[in-house]
Amino acid sequence: MNIIHYICRIKLHLRMKLNRIKAVLTDKGISQTWLAKQLDKSFSMVNAYACNRIQPNLDTLQQIAEILQVDLKELITDKNVNSVCRYQLFLHYNF
């Protein structure tokens, strides 16, 4: 395992924030309950997404972006994680 991969794994385990749904909801002053109604999902499911306990599939993430009127990237891009780590996270969770 190279050093970059190792550092990214440490950051992943420390942070585990793969989506920014909660941050975007907070920025917009929108409740998880409201979003759950718009998605026709339970509050528990939306809360799990927002707290990063469960990751929504791509279709649901796109639907959330449309409802919140934000670009999909805004829901998944953390400005504090550099592009190398973002790529490593992508590989880790998609392959």
C-alpha positions in Angstrom: 0.0 0.0 0.0 1.5 3.3 -1.0 1.6 6.3 1.3 -1.1 8.3 -0.5 -3.5 5.4 -0.3 -2.7 4.9 3.4 -3.3 8.6 4.2 -6.6 8.5 2.3 -7.7 5.4 4.2 -7.0 7.2 7.5 -8.9 10.3 6.4 -11.8 8.0 5.3 -12.0 6.3 8.6 -11.7 9.5 10.6 -14.3 11.4 8.5 -16.6 8.9 6.7 -18.5 11.8 5.2 -19.1 10.7 1.7 -22.0 13.0 1.1 -22.9 16.6 2.1 -26.7 16.3 2.3 -26.8 17.4 5.9 -24.6 20.5 5.2 -26.6 21.5 2.2 -29.9 21.1 4.1 -28.5 23.3 6.9 -27.2 25.9 4.5 -30.6 26.1 2.8 -32.6 26.0 6.1 -34.5 22.9 5.0 -35.4 20.1 7.3 -34.8 16.4 6.8 -38.5 15.8 7.4 -39.4 18.1 4.4 -36.8 16.3 2.2 -38.2 12.9 3.2 -41.7 14.0 2.1 -40.4 15.3 -1.2 -38.6 12.0 -1.8 -41.5 9.9 -0.6 -39.1 8.2 1.8 -39.2 7.8 5.6 -37.5 10.3 7.8 -35.3 7.5 9.1 -33.9 6.8 5.6 -33.2 10.5 4.9 -31.6 10.9 8.3 -29.4 7.9 7.5 -28.4 9.6 4.3 -27.8 12.9 6.0 -25.7 11.3 8.8 -23.7 9.2 6.3 -24.9 5.9 7.8 -26.2 4.9 4.4 -25.3 6.3 1.0 -28.1 7.0 -1.4 -27.8 5.4 -4.9 -27.0 7.7 -7.8 -30.6 8.1 -8.9 -31.7 9.2 -5.4 -28.7 11.5 -5.1 -29.7 13.2 -8.4 -33.3 13.5 -7.2 -32.1 15.1 -4.0 -30.0 17.6 -6.0 -33.0 18.5 -8.1 -35.2 19.0 -5.1 -32.7 21.1 -3.3 -31.9 22.9 -6.6 -28.1 22.3 -6.3 -25.6 20.7 -8.6 -25.0 17.1 -7.9 -21.3 17.9 -7.2 -22.4 20.1 -4.3 -23.8 17.0 -2.5 -20.6 15.0 -2.8 -17.7 17.3 -3.0 -15.9 18.1 0.2 -13.5 21.0 -0.3 -11.3 19.7 2.5 -10.5 16.4 0.8 -8.0 16.7 -2.1 -8.7 15.2 -5.5 -6.2 12.3 -5.0 -8.1 11.2 -1.8 -11.5 11.8 -3.6 -10.3 9.4 -6.3 -9.1 6.9 -3.8 -12.5 7.0 -2.0 -14.3 6.6 -5.3 -12.3 3.5 -6.1 -12.7 2.1 -2.6 -16.5 2.4 -2.7 -17.2 1.5 -6.3 -14.9 -1.4 -7.1 
